[in-house]
């Protein structure tokens, strides 16, 4: 049995219980066709705090703070830290899946079923190797680009469909002598951290607001043409 097969069996078991018992213990929320799900990807645990692979978590934390949305009081529901609120007048659920990155889609699927959120109204924020460090890209479709969290969402939530909104936070490619696995688990340099905190994360929050308020086409024009 491979390592990720074992992880899926161990971590996926509680999620199967959530799916079986969740509807009886906690009925689905009434559907709201305006509601969006904004997901930030990362790995749970102190070991991963501040690493490049957790850029999605950091954006969600900043967004929740500036919008006054409480993120579950430290607890988890449906395999994630969740927050309900409104942004730009639009009802939203903010989510930080607490399964490891490779299993993010299982939590996202449970959340979307519980809140009855349309697949066209999910925005995923995550780190991207092919985007320059501290830069942003907003896309309405695309492959996983080697990102296992996105791969799992495509497989588990979208049934292979790659058409969903994603905001990529650039972490850059590693030097030739550094493996990608090691690179994504390193922390940003002091200079990069300053740029992230002072500019990138502020712009990422603006990008999320633009998607909700203006729609993807106008938001992509605004975000991707910014110099």
Secondary structure, DSSP 8 states (H G I E B T S, - for coil): --HHHHHHHHHHHHHHHHHHHHHHHS------TT-EEEEE----SGGGTTBGGGHHHHHHHHHHHHHT---GGG--BTTEEEEEEEETTEEEEEEEE-S-GGGHHHHHHHHHHHHT--GGGEEEEEEETTS-TT-EEEESS---TT-HHHHHHHHHTSTT---SEEEEEE-----TTS-HHHHHTSB--HHHHHHIIIIIHHHHHHHHHHHHHH-HHHHHHHHHT--
